[in-house]
Amino acid sequence: MALSHITPDYHAELGIAPDASAKAIKDAYHKMARRHHPDHNPDDPEAADRFKAVHEAYAVLRDTPLRAV
């Protein structure tokens, strides 16, 4: 049995509503990126993974055509 591809919930990753404005998306990204940056969490081996997930969410949501999909 093949596993289906599960699309990440980018809005949840950034802690914002699905109808968030571009400014709210950017502000949430900066807040979450600072919180999860590996340099700020040197003793947390999962910090880099969380930081990458936040960056991926922002990369998709800041691109208006991708956000509409």
mmCIF file as Biopython writes it, N, C-alpha, C and O atoms, coordinates in Angstrom:
data_model
#
loop_
_atom_site.group_PDB
_atom_site.id
_atom_site.type_symbol
_atom_site.label_atom_id
_atom_site.label_alt_id
_atom_site.label_comp_id
_atom_site.label_asym_id
_atom_site.label_entity_id
_atom_site.label_seq_id
_atom_site.pdbx_PDB_ins_code
_atom_site.Cartn_x
_atom_site.Cartn_y
_atom_site.Cartn_z
_atom_site.occupancy
_atom_site.B_iso_or_equiv
_atom_site.auth_seq_id
_atom_site.auth_asym_id
_atom_site.pdbx_PDB_model_num
ATOM 1   N N  . MET A ? 1  ? 0.844  -1.182 0.000  1.0 0.0 1  A 1 
ATOM 2   C CA . MET A ? 1  ? 0.000  0.000  0.000  1.0 0.0 1  A 1 
ATOM 3   C C  . MET A ? 1  ? 0.886  1.242  0.000  1.0 0.0 1  A 1 
ATOM 4   O O  . MET A ? 1  ? 1.763  1.382  0.853  1.0 0.0 1  A 1 
ATOM 5   N N  . ALA A ? 2  ? 0.663  2.126  -0.938 1.0 0.0 2  A 1 
ATOM 6   C CA . ALA A ? 2  ? 1.454  3.345  -1.042 1.0 0.0 2  A 1 
ATOM 7   C C  . ALA A ? 2  ? 0.895  4.424  -0.125 1.0 0.0 2  A 1 
ATOM 8   O O  . ALA A ? 2  ? -0.317 4.561  0.038  1.0 0.0 2  A 1 
ATOM 9   N N  . LEU A ? 3  ? 1.798  5.176  0.462  1.0 0.0 3  A 1 
ATOM 10  C CA . LEU A ? 3  ? 1.379  6.286  1.305  1.0 0.0 3  A 1 
ATOM 11  C C  . LEU A ? 3  ? 1.047  7.482  0.426  1.0 0.0 3  A 1 
ATOM 12  O O  . LEU A ? 3  ? 1.758  7.776  -0.535 1.0 0.0 3  A 1 
ATOM 13  N N  . SER A ? 4  ? -0.014 8.152  0.754  1.0 0.0 4  A 1 
ATOM 14  C CA . SER A ? 4  ? -0.362 9.346  -0.010 1.0 0.0 4  A 1 
ATOM 15  C C  . SER A ? 4  ? 0.511  10.506 0.453  1.0 0.0 4  A 1 
ATOM 16  O O  . SER A ? 4  ? 0.966  10.543 1.596  1.0 0.0 4  A 1 
ATOM 17  N N  . HIS A ? 5  ? 0.731  11.433 -0.440 1.0 0.0 5  A 1 
ATOM 18  C CA . HIS A ? 5  ? 1.514  12.620 -0.107 1.0 0.0 5  A 1 
ATOM 19  C C  . HIS A ? 5  ? 0.651  13.546 0.742  1.0 0.0 5  A 1 
ATOM 20  O O  . HIS A ? 5  ? -0.452 13.917 0.342  1.0 0.0 5  A 1 
ATOM 21  N N  . ILE A ? 6  ? 1.146  13.905 1.884  1.0 0.0 6  A 1 
ATOM 22  C CA . ILE A ? 6  ? 0.411  14.797 2.778  1.0 0.0 6  A 1 
ATOM 23  C C  . ILE A ? 6  ? 0.995  16.200 2.652  1.0 0.0 6  A 1 
ATOM 24  O O  . ILE A ? 6  ? 2.185  16.408 2.888  1.0 0.0 6  A 1 
ATOM 25  N N  . THR A ? 7  ? 0.157  17.149 2.283  1.0 0.0 7  A 1 
ATOM 26  C CA . THR A ? 7  ? 0.585  18.526 2.145  1.0 0.0 7  A 1 
ATOM 27  C C  . THR A ? 7  ? 0.672  19.163 3.525  1.0 0.0 7  A 1 
ATOM 28  O O  . THR A ? 7  ? -0.283 19.094 4.299  1.0 0.0 7  A 1 
ATOM 29  N N  . PRO A ? 8  ? 1.801  19.782 3.841  1.0 0.0 8  A 1 
ATOM 30  C CA . PRO A ? 8  ? 1.924  20.428 5.144  1.0 0.0 8  A 1 
ATOM 31  C C  . PRO A ? 8  ? 0.962  21.608 5.267  1.0 0.0 8  A 1 
ATOM 32  O O  . PRO A ? 8  ? 0.607  22.244 4.274  1.0 0.0 8  A 1 
ATOM 33  N N  . ASP A ? 9  ? 0.556  21.883 6.477  1.0 0.0 9  A 1 
ATOM 34  C CA . ASP A ? 9  ? -0.303 23.037 6.739  1.0 0.0 9  A 1 
ATOM 35  C C  . ASP A ? 9  ? 0.605  24.221 7.053  1.0 0.0 9  A 1 
ATOM 36  O O  . ASP A ? 9  ? 1.002  24.428 8.199  1.0 0.0 9  A 1 
ATOM 37  N N  . TYR A ? 10 ? 0.925  24.984 6.032  1.0 0.0 10 A 1 
ATOM 38  C CA . TYR A ? 10 ? 1.868  26.082 6.184  1.0 0.0 10 A 1 
ATOM 39  C C  . TYR A ? 10 ? 1.343  27.173 7.111  1.0 0.0 10 A 1 
ATOM 40  O O  . TYR A ? 10 ? 2.115  27.797 7.839  1.0 0.0 10 A 1 
ATOM 41  N N  . HIS A ? 11 ? 0.057  27.398 7.085  1.0 0.0 11 A 1 
ATOM 42  C CA . HIS A ? 11 ? -0.508 28.413 7.974  1.0 0.0 11 A 1 
ATOM 43  C C  . HIS A ? 11 ? -0.320 28.009 9.429  1.0 0.0 11 A 1 
ATOM 44  O O  . HIS A ? 11 ? 0.041  28.839 10.264 1.0 0.0 11 A 1 
ATOM 45  N N  . ALA A ? 12 ? -0.560 26.755 9.732  1.0 0.0 12 A 1 
ATOM 46  C CA . ALA A ? 12 ? -0.380 26.268 11.098 1.0 0.0 12 A 1 
ATOM 47  C C  . ALA A ? 12 ? 1.087  26.329 11.500 1.0 0.0 12 A 1 
ATOM 48  O O  . ALA A ? 12 ? 1.407  26.621 12.653 1.0 0.0 12 A 1 
ATOM 49  N N  . GLU A ? 13 ? 1.969  26.058 10.563 1.0 0.0 13 A 1 
ATOM 50  C CA . GLU A ? 13 ? 3.409  26.104 10.845 1.0 0.0 13 A 1 
ATOM 51  C C  . GLU A ? 13 ? 3.827  27.490 11.331 1.0 0.0 13 A 1 
ATOM 52  O O  . GLU A ? 13 ? 4.684  27.623 12.205 1.0 0.0 13 A 1 
ATOM 53  N N  . LEU A ? 14 ? 3.206  28.523 10.748 1.0 0.0 14 A 1 
ATOM 54  C CA . LEU A ? 14 ? 3.518  29.898 11.146 1.0 0.0 14 A 1 
ATOM 55  C C  . LEU A ? 14 ? 2.571  30.429 12.219 1.0 0.0 14 A 1 
ATOM 56  O O  . LEU A ? 14 ? 2.763  31.532 12.731 1.0 0.0 14 A 1 
ATOM 57  N N  . GLY A ? 15 ? 1.559  29.652 12.554 1.0 0.0 15 A 1 
ATOM 58  C CA . GLY A ? 15 ? 0.622  30.072 13.589 1.0 0.0 15 A 1 
ATOM 59  C C  . GLY A ? 15 ? -0.282 31.215 13.150 1.0 0.0 15 A 1 
ATOM 60  O O  . GLY A ? 15 ? -0.579 32.114 13.937 1.0 0.0 15 A 1 
ATOM 61  N N  . ILE A ? 16 ? -0.716 31.182 11.901 1.0 0.0 16 A 1 
ATOM 62  C CA . ILE A ? 16 ? -1.560 32.250 11.371 1.0 0.0 16 A 1 
ATOM 63  C C  . ILE A ? 16 ? -2.836 31.665 10.769 1.0 0.0 16 A 1 
ATOM 64  O O  . ILE A ? 16 ? -2.917 30.467 10.498 1.0 0.0 16 A 1 
ATOM 65  N N  . ALA A ? 17 ? -3.814 32.515 10.569 1.0 0.0 17 A 1 
ATOM 66  C CA . ALA A ? 17 ? -5.081 32.111 9.962  1.0 0.0 17 A 1 
ATOM 67  C C  . ALA A ? 17 ? -4.898 31.957 8.449  1.0 0.0 17 A 1 
ATOM 68  O O  . ALA A ? 17 ? -4.023 32.595 7.863  1.0 0.0 17 A 1 
ATOM 69  N N  . PRO A ? 18 ? -5.715 31.116 7.817  1.0 0.0 18 A 1 
ATOM 70  C CA . PRO A ? 18 ? -5.611 30.939 6.364  1.0 0.0 18 A 1 
ATOM 71  C C  . PRO A ? 18 ? -5.848 32.224 5.561  1.0 0.0 18 A 1 
ATOM 72  O O  . PRO A ? 18 ? -5.384 32.334 4.426  1.0 0.0 18 A 1 
ATOM 73  N N  . ASP A ? 19 ? -6.551 33.176 6.129  1.0 0.0 19 A 1 
ATOM 74  C CA . ASP A ? 19 ? -6.806 34.421 5.406  1.0 0.0 19 A 1 
ATOM 75  C C  . ASP A ? 19 ? -5.872 35.550 5.849  1.0 0.0 19 A 1 
ATOM 76  O O  . ASP A ? 19 ? -6.206 36.724 5.689  1.0 0.0 19 A 1 
ATOM 77  N N  . ALA A ? 20 ? -4.722 35.210 6.396  1.0 0.0 20 A 1 
ATOM 78  C CA . ALA A ? 20 ? -3.770 36.211 6.890  1.0 0.0 20 A 1 
ATOM 79  C C  . ALA A ? 20 ? -3.245 37.066 5.738  1.0 0.0 20 A 1 
ATOM 80  O O  . ALA A ? 20 ? -3.085 36.599 4.611  1.0 0.0 20 A 1 
ATOM 81  N N  . SER A ? 21 ? -2.987 38.310 6.053  1.0 0.0 21 A 1 
ATOM 82  C CA . SER A ? 21 ? -2.447 39.231 5.050  1.0 0.0 21 A 1 
ATOM 83  C C  . SER A ? 21 ? -0.965 38.945 4.818  1.0 0.0 21 A 1 
ATOM 84  O O  . SER A ? 21 ? -0.336 38.205 5.574  1.0 0.0 21 A 1 
ATOM 85  N N  . ALA A ? 22 ? -0.424 39.541 3.768  1.0 0.0 22 A 1 
ATOM 86  C CA . ALA A ? 22 ? 0.992  39.368 3.462  1.0 0.0 22 A 1 
ATOM 87  C C  . ALA A ? 22 ? 1.858  39.882 4.611  1.0 0.0 22 A 1 
ATOM 88  O O  . ALA A ? 22 ? 2.889  39.287 4.926  1.0 0.0 22 A 1 
ATOM 89  N N  . LYS A ? 23 ? 1.445  40.974 5.230  1.0 0.0 23 A 1 
ATOM 90  C CA . LYS A ? 23 ? 2.196  41.527 6.365  1.0 0.0 23 A 1 
ATOM 91  C C  . LYS A ? 23 ? 2.152  40.576 7.555  1.0 0.0 23 A 1 
ATOM 92  O O  . LYS A ? 23 ? 3.168  40.379 8.222  1.0 0.0 23 A 1 
ATOM 93  N N  . ALA A ? 24 ? 1.003  39.989 7.828  1.0 0.0 24 A 1 
ATOM 94  C CA . ALA A ? 24 ? 0.875  39.043 8.939  1.0 0.0 24 A 1 
ATOM 95  C C  . ALA A ? 24 ? 1.731  37.802 8.698  1.0 0.0 24 A 1 
ATOM 96  O O  . ALA A ? 24 ? 2.321  37.260 9.632  1.0 0.0 24 A 1 
ATOM 97  N N  . ILE A ? 25 ? 1.796  37.359 7.453  1.0 0.0 25 A 1 
ATOM 98  C CA . ILE A ? 25 ? 2.629  36.203 7.100  1.0 0.0 25 A 1 
ATOM 99  C C  . ILE A ? 25 ? 4.096  36.532 7.351  1.0 0.0 25 A 1 
ATOM 100 O O  . ILE A ? 25 ? 4.825  35.744 7.954  1.0 0.0 25 A 1 
ATOM 101 N N  . LYS A ? 26 ? 4.520  37.697 6.886  1.0 0.0 26 A 1 
ATOM 102 C CA . LYS A ? 26 ? 5.913  38.102 7.056  1.0 0.0 26 A 1 
ATOM 103 C C  . LYS A ? 26 ? 6.263  38.263 8.535  1.0 0.0 26 A 1 
ATOM 104 O O  . LYS A ? 26 ? 7.318  37.806 8.974  1.0 0.0 26 A 1 
ATOM 105 N N  . ASP A ? 27 ? 5.392  38.906 9.300  1.0 0.0 27 A 1 
ATOM 106 C CA . ASP A ? 27 ? 5.639  39.114 10.729 1.0 0.0 27 A 1 
ATOM 107 C C  . ASP A ? 27 ? 5.720  37.786 11.474 1.0 0.0 27 A 1 
ATOM 108 O O  . ASP A ? 27 ? 6.585  37.601 12.331 1.0 0.0 27 A 1 
ATOM 109 N N  . ALA A ? 28 ? 4.820  36.865 11.146 1.0 0.0 28 A 1 
ATOM 110 C CA . ALA A ? 28 ? 4.825  35.556 11.797 1.0 0.0 28 A 1 
ATOM 111 C C  . ALA A ? 28 ? 6.092  34.788 11.443 1.0 0.0 28 A 1 
ATOM 112 O O  . ALA A ? 28 ? 6.675  34.116 12.294 1.0 0.0 28 A 1 
ATOM 113 N N  . TYR A ? 29 ? 6.515  34.887 10.195 1.0 0.0 29 A 1 
ATOM 114 C CA . TYR A ? 29 ? 7.751  34.209 9.786  1.0 0.0 29 A 1 
ATOM 115 C C  . TYR A ? 29 ? 8.940  34.714 10.591 1.0 0.0 29 A 1 
ATOM 116 O O  . TYR A ? 29 ? 9.720  33.919 11.115 1.0 0.0 29 A 1 
ATOM 117 N N  . HIS A ? 30 ? 9.081  36.023 10.689 1.0 0.0 30 A 1 
ATOM 118 C CA . HIS A ? 30 ? 10.222 36.583 11.417 1.0 0.0 30 A 1 
ATOM 119 C C  . HIS A ? 30 ? 10.205 36.160 12.885 1.0 0.0 30 A 1 
ATOM 120 O O  . HIS A ? 30 ? 11.249 35.850 13.460 1.0 0.0 30 A 1 
ATOM 121 N N  . LYS A ? 31 ? 9.049  36.150 13.468 1.0 0.0 31 A 1 
ATOM 122 C CA . LYS A ? 31 ? 8.922  35.736 14.868 1.0 0.0 31 A 1 
ATOM 123 C C  . LYS A ? 31 ? 9.319  34.268 15.048 1.0 0.0 31 A 1 
ATOM 124 O O  . LYS A ? 31 ? 10.087 33.931 15.950 1.0 0.0 31 A 1 
ATOM 125 N N  . MET A ? 32 ? 8.787  33.398 14.178 1.0 0.0 32 A 1 
ATOM 126 C CA . MET A ? 32 ? 9.064  31.971 14.303 1.0 0.0 32 A 1 
ATOM 127 C C  . MET A ? 32 ? 10.511 31.651 13.918 1.0 0.0 32 A 1 
ATOM 128 O O  . MET A ? 32 ? 11.122 30.764 14.516 1.0 0.0 32 A 1 
ATOM 129 N N  . ALA A ? 33 ? 11.064 32.352 12.937 1.0 0.0 33 A 1 
ATOM 130 C CA . ALA A ? 33 ? 12.446 32.111 12.523 1.0 0.0 33 A 1 
ATOM 131 C C  . ALA A ? 33 ? 13.404 32.457 13.656 1.0 0.0 33 A 1 
ATOM 132 O O  . ALA A ? 33 ? 14.359 31.722 13.907 1.0 0.0 33 A 1 
ATOM 133 N N  . ARG A ? 34 ? 13.158 33.561 14.336 1.0 0.0 34 A 1 
ATOM 134 C CA . ARG A ? 34 ? 14.004 33.924 15.486 1.0 0.0 34 A 1 
ATOM 135 C C  . ARG A ? 34 ? 13.879 32.882 16.585 1.0 0.0 34 A 1 
ATOM 136 O O  . ARG A ? 34 ? 14.880 32.482 17.180 1.0 0.0 34 A 1 
ATOM 137 N N  . ARG A ? 35 ? 12.664 32.444 16.858 1.0 0.0 35 A 1 
ATOM 138 C CA . ARG A ? 35 ? 12.414 31.498 17.942 1.0 0.0 35 A 1 
ATOM 139 C C  . ARG A ? 35 ? 13.093 30.152 17.684 1.0 0.0 35 A 1 
ATOM 140 O O  . ARG A ? 35 ? 13.614 29.530 18.610 1.0 0.0 35 A 1 
ATOM 141 N N  . HIS A ? 36 ? 13.087 29.701 16.426 1.0 0.0 36 A 1 
ATOM 142 C CA . HIS A ? 36 ? 13.570 28.365 16.121 1.0 0.0 36 A 1 
ATOM 143 C C  . HIS A ? 36 ? 14.944 28.320 15.455 1.0 0.0 36 A 1 
ATOM 144 O O  . HIS A ? 36 ? 15.391 27.249 15.042 1.0 0.0 36 A 1 
ATOM 145 N N  . HIS A ? 37 ? 15.616 29.455 15.345 1.0 0.0 37 A 1 
ATOM 146 C CA . HIS A ? 37 ? 16.922 29.483 14.684 1.0 0.0 37 A 1 
ATOM 147 C C  . HIS A ? 37 ? 17.916 28.614 15.455 1.0 0.0 37 A 1 
ATOM 148 O O  . HIS A ? 37 ? 18.022 28.726 16.676 1.0 0.0 37 A 1 
ATOM 149 N N  . PRO A ? 38 ? 18.647 27.747 14.745 1.0 0.0 38 A 1 
ATOM 150 C CA . PRO A ? 38 ? 19.599 26.845 15.408 1.0 0.0 38 A 1 
ATOM 151 C C  . PRO A ? 38 ? 20.655 27.574 16.247 1.0 0.0 38 A 1 
ATOM 152 O O  . PRO A ? 38 ? 21.102 27.045 17.265 1.0 0.0 38 A 1 
ATOM 153 N N  . ASP A ? 39 ? 21.052 28.763 15.839 1.0 0.0 39 A 1 
ATOM 154 C CA . ASP A ? 39 ? 22.041 29.513 16.621 1.0 0.0 39 A 1 
ATOM 155 C C  . ASP A ? 39 ? 21.492 29.940 17.977 1.0 0.0 39 A 1 
ATOM 156 O O  . ASP A ? 39 ? 22.254 30.117 18.928 1.0 0.0 39 A 1 
ATOM 157 N N  . HIS A ? 40 ? 20.196 30.103 18.070 1.0 0.0 40 A 1 
ATOM 158 C CA . HIS A ? 40 ? 19.566 30.489 19.337 1.0 0.0 40 A 1 
ATOM 159 C C  . HIS A ? 40 ? 19.214 29.276 20.185 1.0 0.0 40 A 1 
ATOM 160 O O  . HIS A ? 40 ? 18.864 29.417 21.357 1.0 0.0 40 A 1 
ATOM 161 N N  . ASN A ? 41 ? 19.304 28.085 19.599 1.0 0.0 41 A 1 
ATOM 162 C CA . ASN A ? 41 ? 18.964 26.837 20.283 1.0 0.0 41 A 1 
ATOM 163 C C  . ASN A ? 41 ? 20.080 25.808 20.083 1.0 0.0 41 A 1 
ATOM 164 O O  . ASN A ? 41 ? 19.832 24.744 19.517 1.0 0.0 41 A 1 
ATOM 165 N N  . PRO A ? 42 ? 21.296 26.102 20.533 1.0 0.0 42 A 1 
ATOM 166 C CA . PRO A ? 42 ? 22.418 25.200 20.247 1.0 0.0 42 A 1 
ATOM 167 C C  . PRO A ? 42 ? 22.285 23.816 20.894 1.0 0.0 42 A 1 
ATOM 168 O O  . PRO A ? 42 ? 22.883 22.854 20.413 1.0 0.0 42 A 1 
ATOM 169 N N  . ASP A ? 43 ? 21.517 23.708 21.967 1.0 0.0 43 A 1 
ATOM 170 C CA . ASP A ? 43 ? 21.363 22.428 22.650 1.0 0.0 43 A 1 
ATOM 171 C C  . ASP A ? 43 ? 20.157 21.633 22.167 1.0 0.0 43 A 1 
ATOM 172 O O  . ASP A ? 43 ? 19.866 20.565 22.705 1.0 0.0 43 A 1 
ATOM 173 N N  . ASP A ? 44 ? 19.456 22.138 21.165 1.0 0.0 44 A 1 
ATOM 174 C CA . ASP A ? 44 ? 18.256 21.470 20.654 1.0 0.0 44 A 1 
ATOM 175 C C  . ASP A ? 44 ? 18.536 20.915 19.260 1.0 0.0 44 A 1 
ATOM 176 O O  . ASP A ? 44 ? 18.601 21.677 18.295 1.0 0.0 44 A 1 
ATOM 177 N N  . PRO A ? 45 ? 18.703 19.601 19.143 1.0 0.0 45 A 1 
ATOM 178 C CA . PRO A ? 45 ? 19.021 19.029 17.831 1.0 0.0 45 A 1 
ATOM 179 C C  . PRO A ? 45 ? 17.884 19.148 16.810 1.0 0.0 45 A 1 
ATOM 180 O O  . PRO A ? 45 ? 18.129 19.005 15.612 1.0 0.0 45 A 1 
ATOM 181 N N  . GLU A ? 46 ? 16.671 19.400 17.244 1.0 0.0 46 A 1 
ATOM 182 C CA . GLU A ? 46 ? 15.531 19.521 16.328 1.0 0.0 46 A 1 
ATOM 183 C C  . GLU A ? 46 ? 15.293 20.959 15.868 1.0 0.0 46 A 1 
ATOM 184 O O  . GLU A ? 46 ? 14.419 21.203 15.036 1.0 0.0 46 A 1 
ATOM 185 N N  . ALA A ? 47 ? 16.055 21.904 16.395 1.0 0.0 47 A 1 
ATOM 186 C CA . ALA A ? 47 ? 15.854 23.317 16.053 1.0 0.0 47 A 1 
ATOM 187 C C  . ALA A ? 47 ? 16.045 23.556 14.556 1.0 0.0 47 A 1 
ATOM 188 O O  . ALA A ? 47 ? 15.279 24.305 13.949 1.0 0.0 47 A 1 
ATOM 189 N N  . ALA A ? 48 ? 17.043 22.937 13.964 1.0 0.0 48 A 1 
ATOM 190 C CA . ALA A ? 48 ? 17.300 23.144 12.533 1.0 0.0 48 A 1 
ATOM 191 C C  . ALA A ? 48 ? 16.131 22.645 11.690 1.0 0.0 48 A 1 
ATOM 192 O O  . ALA A ? 48 ? 15.767 23.282 10.702 1.0 0.0 48 A 1 
ATOM 193 N N  . ASP A ? 49 ? 15.541 21.519 12.067 1.0 0.0 49 A 1 
ATOM 194 C CA . ASP A ? 49 ? 14.391 20.998 11.320 1.0 0.0 49 A 1 
ATOM 195 C C  . ASP A ? 49 ? 13.186 21.923 11.432 1.0 0.0 49 A 1 
ATOM 196 O O  . ASP A ? 49 ? 12.497 22.169 10.442 1.0 0.0 49 A 1 
ATOM 197 N N  . ARG A ? 50 ? 12.931 22.432 12.624 1.0 0.0 50 A 1 
ATOM 198 C CA . ARG A ? 50 ? 11.809 23.368 12.809 1.0 0.0 50 A 1 
ATOM 199 C C  . ARG A ? 50 ? 12.060 24.651 12.027 1.0 0.0 50 A 1 
ATOM 200 O O  . ARG A ? 50 ? 11.144 25.194 11.410 1.0 0.0 50 A 1 
ATOM 201 N N  . PHE A ? 51 ? 13.295 25.134 12.053 1.0 0.0 51 A 1 
ATOM 202 C CA . PHE A ? 51 ? 13.644 26.345 11.313 1.0 0.0 51 A 1 
ATOM 203 C C  . PHE A ? 51 ? 13.415 26.136 9.817  1.0 0.0 51 A 1 
ATOM 204 O O  . PHE A ? 51 ? 12.877 27.017 9.148  1.0 0.0 51 A 1 
ATOM 205 N N  . LYS A ? 52 ? 13.814 24.986 9.289  1.0 0.0 52 A 1 
ATOM 206 C CA . LYS A ? 52 ? 13.612 24.687 7.868  1.0 0.0 52 A 1 
ATOM 207 C C  . LYS A ? 52 ? 12.128 24.619 7.526  1.0 0.0 52 A 1 
ATOM 208 O O  . LYS A ? 52 ? 11.717 25.081 6.462  1.0 0.0 52 A 1 
ATOM 209 N N  . ALA A ? 53 ? 11.329 24.053 8.409  1.0 0.0 53 A 1 
ATOM 210 C CA . ALA A ? 53 ? 9.886  23.960 8.169  1.0 0.0 53 A 1 
ATOM 211 C C  . ALA A ? 53 ? 9.251  25.347 8.132  1.0 0.0 53 A 1 
ATOM 212 O O  . ALA A ? 53 ? 8.391  25.617 7.295  1.0 0.0 53 A 1 
ATOM 213 N N  . VAL A ? 54 ? 9.673  26.219 9.033  1.0 0.0 54 A 1 
ATOM 214 C CA . VAL A ? 54 ? 9.158  27.592 9.056  1.0 0.0 54 A 1 
ATOM 215 C C  . VAL A ? 54 ? 9.563  28.318 7.783  1.0 0.0 54 A 1 
ATOM 216 O O  . VAL A ? 54 ? 8.761  29.044 7.196  1.0 0.0 54 A 1 
ATOM 217 N N  . HIS A ? 55 ? 10.805 28.126 7.355  1.0 0.0 55 A 1 
ATOM 218 C CA . HIS A ? 55 ? 11.277 28.785 6.136  1.0 0.0 55 A 1 
ATOM 219 C C  . HIS A ? 55 ? 10.501 28.281 4.907  1.0 0.0 55 A 1 
ATOM 220 O O  . HIS A ? 55 ? 10.134 29.066 4.033  1.0 0.0 55 A 1 
ATOM 221 N N  . GLU A ? 56 ? 10.260 26.979 4.851  1.0 0.0 56 A 1 
ATOM 222 C CA . GLU A ? 56 ? 9.493  26.416 3.736  1.0 0.0 56 A 1 
ATOM 223 C C  . GLU A ? 56 ? 8.072  26.991 3.711  1.0 0.0 56 A 1 
ATOM 224 O O  . GLU A ? 56 ? 7.556  27.340 2.649  1.0 0.0 56 A 1 
ATOM 225 N N  . ALA A ? 57 ? 7.453  27.085 4.878  1.0 0.0 57 A 1 
ATOM 226 C CA . ALA A ? 57 ? 6.100  27.639 4.964  1.0 0.0 57 A 1 
ATOM 227 C C  . ALA A ? 57 ? 6.081  29.071 4.438  1.0 0.0 57 A 1 
ATOM 228 O O  . ALA A ? 57 ? 5.190  29.448 3.676  1.0 0.0 57 A 1 
ATOM 229 N N  . TYR A ? 58 ? 7.059  29.860 4.845  1.0 0.0 58 A 1 
ATOM 230 C CA . TYR A ? 58 ? 7.116  31.255 4.397  1.0 0.0 58 A 1 
ATOM 231 C C  . TYR A ? 58 ? 7.379  31.331 2.895  1.0 0.0 58 A 1 
ATOM 232 O O  . TYR A ? 58 ? 6.788  32.162 2.206  1.0 0.0 58 A 1 
ATOM 233 N N  . ALA A ? 59 ? 8.254  30.479 2.387  1.0 0.0 59 A 1 
ATOM 234 C CA . ALA A ? 59 ? 8.571  30.495 0.961  1.0 0.0 59 A 1 
ATOM 235 C C  . ALA A ? 59 ? 7.325  30.240 0.120  1.0 0.0 59 A 1 
ATOM 236 O O  . ALA A ? 59 ? 7.157  30.842 -0.940 1.0 0.0 59 A 1 
ATOM 237 N N  . VAL A ? 60 ? 6.461  29.359 0.583  1.0 0.0 60 A 1 
ATOM 238 C CA . VAL A ? 60 ? 5.231  29.061 -0.150 1.0 0.0 60 A 1 
ATOM 239 C C  . VAL A ? 60 ? 4.203  30.174 0.034  1.0 0.0 60 A 1 
ATOM 240 O O  . VAL A ? 60 ? 3.603  30.634 -0.938 1.0 0.0 60 A 1 
ATOM 241 N N  . LEU A ? 61 ? 4.001  30.604 1.268  1.0 0.0 61 A 1 
ATOM 242 C CA . LEU A ? 61 ? 2.934  31.575 1.538  1.0 0.0 61 A 1 
ATOM 243 C C  . LEU A ? 61 ? 3.247  32.986 1.045  1.0 0.0 61 A 1 
ATOM 244 O O  . LEU A ? 61 ? 2.324  33.760 0.788  1.0 0.0 61 A 1 
ATOM 245 N N  . ARG A ? 62 ? 4.512  33.334 0.908  1.0 0.0 62 A 1 
ATOM 246 C CA . ARG A ? 62 ? 4.824  34.679 0.418  1.0 0.0 62 A 1 
ATOM 247 C C  . ARG A ? 62 ? 4.633  34.787 -1.080 1.0 0.0 62 A 1 
ATOM 248 O O  . ARG A ? 62 ? 4.514  35.889 -1.614 1.0 0.0 62 A 1 
ATOM 249 N N  . ASP A ? 63 ? 4.601  33.645 -1.769 1.0 0.0 63 A 1 
ATOM 250 C CA . ASP A ? 63 ? 4.411  33.593 -3.219 1.0 0.0 63 A 1 
ATOM 251 C C  . ASP A ? 63 ? 2.911  33.503 -3.495 1.0 0.0 63 A 1 
ATOM 252 O O  . ASP A ? 63 ? 2.320  32.432 -3.359 1.0 0.0 63 A 1 
ATOM 253 N N  . THR A ? 64 ? 2.306  34.599 -3.875 1.0 0.0 64 A 1 
ATOM 254 C CA . THR A ? 64 ? 0.857  34.673 -4.022 1.0 0.0 64 A 1 
ATOM 255 C C  . THR A ? 64 ? 0.276  33.574 -4.915 1.0 0.0 64 A 1 
ATOM 256 O O  . THR A ? 64 ? -0.735 32.985 -4.531 1.0 0.0 64 A 1 
ATOM 257 N N  . PRO A ? 65 ? 0.849  33.260 -6.082 1.0 0.0 65 A 1 
ATOM 258 C CA . PRO A ? 65 ? 0.274  32.154 -6.878 1.0 0.0 65 A 1 
ATOM 259 C C  . PRO A ? 65 ? 0.330  30.801 -6.157 1.0 0.0 65 A 1 
ATOM 260 O O  . PRO A ? 65 ? -0.615 30.017 -6.245 1.0 0.0 65 A 1 
ATOM 261 N N  . LEU A ? 66 ? 1.415  30.528 -5.454 1.0 0.0 66 A 1 
ATOM 262 C CA . LEU A ? 66 ? 1.489  29.268 -4.705 1.0 0.0 66 A 1 
ATOM 263 C C  . LEU A ? 66 ? 0.504  29.253 -3.542 1.0 0.0 66 A 1 
ATOM 264 O O  . LEU A ? 66 ? -0.073 28.213 -3.225 1.0 0.0 66 A 1 
ATOM 265 N N  . ARG A ? 67 ? 0.317  30.392 -2.917 1.0 0.0 67 A 1 
ATOM 266 C CA . ARG A ? 67 ? -0.587 30.488 -1.779 1.0 0.0 67 A 1 
ATOM 267 C C  . ARG A ? 67 ? -2.014 30.168 -2.193 1.0 0.0 67 A 1 
ATOM 268 O O  . ARG A ? 67 ? -2.786 29.641 -1.391 1.0 0.0 67 A 1 
ATOM 269 N N  . ALA A ? 68 ? -2.373 30.477 -3.424 1.0 0.0 68 A 1 
ATOM 270 C CA . ALA A ? 68 ? -3.744 30.248 -3.898 1.0 0.0 68 A 1 
ATOM 271 C C  . ALA A ? 68 ? -4.037 28.781 -4.161 1.0 0.0 68 A 1 
ATOM 272 O O  . ALA A ? 68 ? -5.200 28.388 -4.246 1.0 0.0 68 A 1 
ATOM 273 N N  . VAL A ? 69 ? -2.999 27.968 -4.291 1.0 0.0 69 A 1 
ATOM 274 C CA . VAL A ? 69 ? -3.185 26.544 -4.613 1.0 0.0 69 A 1 
ATOM 275 C C  . VAL A ? 69 ? -3.687 25.786 -3.421 1.0 0.0 69 A 1 
ATOM 276 O O  . VAL A ? 69 ? -3.901 24.577 -3.503 1.0 0.0 69 A 1 
#
